[in-house]
Amino acid sequence: MEKELKLIFDDEITVNGNLISKVDKIKSLDINQGQTSDVFSNKWTEVDSDNSFNDIHQFQFEWFLKLYGFETEADLRKYLVGKPFIVDAGCGLGYKAAWLAKLSPNSIVIGIDISDAAIHAAKRYKDVENLFFLNADIADTGIKNNTINFTICDQVIMHTENPEVTFRHLSSITKKDSEFACYVYRKKALPRELIDDYFRNQTHNISKEDMWEFSQQLTQLGKALSELNVSFNCPEIPVLGIKAGEYDVQRFVYWNFLKCFYKEDWSASINDATNYDWYAPTNAKRYSKEEFEVIIDENKMKINYFHEEEACYSGRFIKV
């Protein structure tokens, strides 16, 4: 497969086992992107040593199907048939890329991540013959234009230095009439947006140890609010972007003021990492539906499937 891999890269690469290396290493990163890369390297190193994180894989697989318009895993397997090259841009520890490789054994799946996660993933999945990993910036993969049959950027593009540039690059490597699946954070109520923006301006001054401690405190707050088991009816407050409706207290605070994530059936480690994942990276842009649709249109892509929920927008977009 090394020969096939070299054909789709503009950049010169070497392949050592299932780890792809670009001869030209990652270019020097902007200070914010460098901080974001360091944050995720730290996160994925922590996660890689904690077996409890295996528990969320099935949740993520089921959510992936929902985010991108597949009824069942069998539907996704059928969709992947006849797609020689699949890219998972921002693959983290690679469990999703490995899932795709298993579902489509005749495809070559390439997981790409700017953090050290790509290196951890290559070690973890060294025995999956059709799966490779590349430690690189997903906005500058070195892959030739119009070569990838299914490009995925799931829950990642917002963390790049310029998500619009990253979207342009990933859509450019996608083959004509093929699809690019992408997820972006959705803008939330004004108080939550202001707090998020203010906090991210301070992340350069907070140590990793303090960030993990803060994340643990958010988990404890989310747990305490959830255990109140109190709901109330909130009026519409358009100026603040707060929607009317019945809210659980924890969800009201979560959506409108402060992300204090807590899921009862997840371990403390997973809850902590979810909060860390939100507040630690400097780069974490959010979008309105109209803003996301403009990006899709500007890159000459047509919406095949579009999904929206409180947290995000996602979909599959055909390159025309």
N, C-alpha and C positions, 0 to 999 in steps of 0.2 A: 504493500500500500504506500510505501514511501515514494515511489515514482509518481503515483497519482496525486499525492499531497504536493509534491514539488511543482506539479503542473498548474496548480491553482493559486500559487503565490507569486506576486511580483517580486517580493523580497527574497533574497537567498536564505534558505533554511537548512538546518540539520535536524535529523530525527534520531533520538536516542531512546530506544524502547517505544514508549507511547508519549514521550515529551518532545514537542516541537520547539526548536529554538531559532529565533531570527538572528542572523549574523549581525545585523544592526540592532543593538539592544534598545529597550524602551528609551525614548528621548527624555531629556530632563523635563520634569513635570511642573506645572504651575503650583504655587504654594498650597492652594486649596485642594487641588487634585492629589498632590503629594500627601497631604494630611488625610484625605479620604482613603487613599491607598493604604496608608499605614494603619488606619482604623480597621479596615477590613482584613488586613493581614493579621492584626492582633485578634480580631473576632474569630476568624476562621481557624487560627492556631488553637484558640481556646475550645472552639467547637469540635475540632478534630480529635481532641483528647477526651471528649465527653460523650459516652455512648448513648446518653439519654436523648441526644439530638436525632438519633435514628427514628425515634417515635414520630417525628413530624413529617417524615418523608411521605407517608401515605396521604396525610393531610394536604401536603403541597402538590402531590400528583393529582388528587381529586380537584383541587382548586385550579390547577393548570387547565384541566379539561373544561372547567366552567369559564375561566378567563378567555379561552380561545375557541370556544364553540364546538366542543366535542362532547357528545352524549356519554360515551363510554370509552374505556381504554381500547377496546376493540376498534372503535371508530378512528381513534388516533393511529393505531397500528395500520389500518387500511389506508389512511391518508398518507402515511410515510412511505408506502410501497412505491418504488420507482424513483426515489429521491436519492441520487448518488452522494450528495454532500449536504450535510446538516450542520449548522453552526449554532452553538449555545453561547451567546455573547454575554459575559458576566456570569460565568458558570459556578462561582463559589467553589465548594468542595466537590462538585461534579456529580452529585447523585442524580440530578435531573438529566444531565448528558448521558450518564450510564443507563438510565431508564429508557431514553430514546434509542440508545445503541442496542439495547436488548429487544425493544419493540421492532426495530428495523435492522436486522443483522446484516443485510446487504448494503446498507449505507455506511459511509464514513462520517462519523460524528466528531466534530472538533469543539471542545470546550475552551473558551478563552477567558482569562481573568487577569486584571492588572496587579492583583495582590498575590501573596505567596500561596493562596488557596490552590492555584493551578498546579503548583509543585506538589502540594499535599495530595491533590486529586490524582495526579499521575501515578503516585506511589500506591494509592488506595485501589485504583482500578487498572493496575498494570497487566492484569490477565484478560481484559476485555479487548479482543483483537481488533475490533472496528472503531475503537474509541481513542482519541488523541487529545492532548492538552497543550495549550500555548499560553505562556506568561507574557501578556502584551496588553497594550491600551486598546480597548474595543473601538475607539475612534480612529485607530490607525493600525489595523490588523495586518497589513501587508498582503491581503488577499486580493486577487484580481477582480475587477468589475465583472458583473454578470456571470458569476460562476456558481453561486450557492443556491441550492434548490429549496431550502427552507431555512430562513434565518430567524433566530429567536433572541429577544432581549427582554427577559422576564424579571421585573422588579429591580432593574439595575440602571437604566439609562439616566434616571434623575440624578444619580451620583457621579456622573461624568462632568468634566469641567464645563462643557457646552453641549447640553443634550441635543440641541438642534443640529450641531455639526456631527455628533455621533449618529443621530438618526439618518442624516444624509449619507454618511459613510456606509452604514449597515444596509441601507436601501440600495446603495450603489453596487455592493458586492452580491446582492440578490439577483438571480437570473430573471430575465424578462418572463412574464406570465407566471412567475413563482411568487411565494408569499413571505412577508416579513411580519412576524408576530411580536408585538411590543406592548409594554405596560408602563403607565406613568402614574405618579401620585396625583390625586385630585385635590384642588384647593378646598380648604375647609372654612369654618367660620372665622371672621376677622380676628377675634381675640386669640384663637389658636394660631393663626398665621403670624400674627405679630410676636407672640411668645416664641414660636419656632424660629423665626428669623432673628430675633434678638439673641436667643440662646446660641444659635449657630455662629454668630459673630464672636462668641466667647470661647468656642471649642479649642482654639489654638492655645488658650491659656490654662486648659484643664488637663491634668495628667490622665493616662489610661486607667490608672488605679482609681482615681477619683471619678472617672466616667463610669467605671463598673459599679462603684459604690452608689453613685447617683441612680444608675439603672436599677439596682436592687431596691433602692428606696421607692422608685416609681412602681415597681412590682408590688411592694408592700402596700403602697397607697391604693393601687388598683384593687388589690385583694380586700383591703379594708372597706372600700366603697362598695364592692360587689357583695360583700357579706352583710351590708345593711339591708339588702333585699327590699329596697324602697323604689317605687316608681312614682312619677308625677306627670302632669300635663303642662307642657311649656307653651306659652304663646309664641306666635311668629314675631321675630325681631329682625326685620329686613336689613336695617342699618348695620347690624352686626353679623348678618348672614346666618343667624340662628333660625332653624326651621321649627315650625310648630309640630307638636306631637307628644305622644307618651314616651317618656325616657326612663330607663333605669338610671340611677344617680351616677354610677360609674361611667356609663355610656355618654351621659350628658357632659360630664367633665371631659371625657376622652375626645369627643368629636368637636367640642366647642372651646376648650381652654388648654388642656394639657394632656399629652399622650401618656397615660398611666396604664399600659397594657397589662391585662391579666386574663388568663384562660385557665379555668379550674383544673382541667384534665391534662394540662402540660406541667412539666417539672419546673421548679424555681429557676433552673439554669436556662431553660428555653424562654421563659417569660423575661428574665433579665436580658438575654441576648436580643430579644425583640425590641425592648426599650433602648438598649444600646445601639441597635441597628438604626433607630430613628434619630437619636440625638447626637451621636458621636460624629458622624460625617459632616464636614462643613458643606459639601455639595449635596443638596437634596431638594431639587426644584420641584414645584407643584404647578399644575395646569388646570385651567378651566376646560370644559369640553370644546368650546370654540377654538381655543388656542391649540389644542391637540389636533383638531381637524384641519387647521391651517397648515400645520407641519406635514401632515399626511398628504394634503393636496399639493403643497409646494414641491414635494418629492415625487410627484406624478405617480402616486399610488391610489388605488381605488379600494374603498372599504368593502371587504367581503363579509366580515363579521365584526360587530362592535358590542362591547360589554361595558356597563358602568355600574358602580356601587359606591357607597360612601367613601371608601378608601382610595378608589382608583378608576382609571379608564384603561381598557385594553382591547385588543382586537387583532385580526389578521388582515393584512393589506396586500393587495395584488400589485405587482409592478407592471405598469402598462407601457 
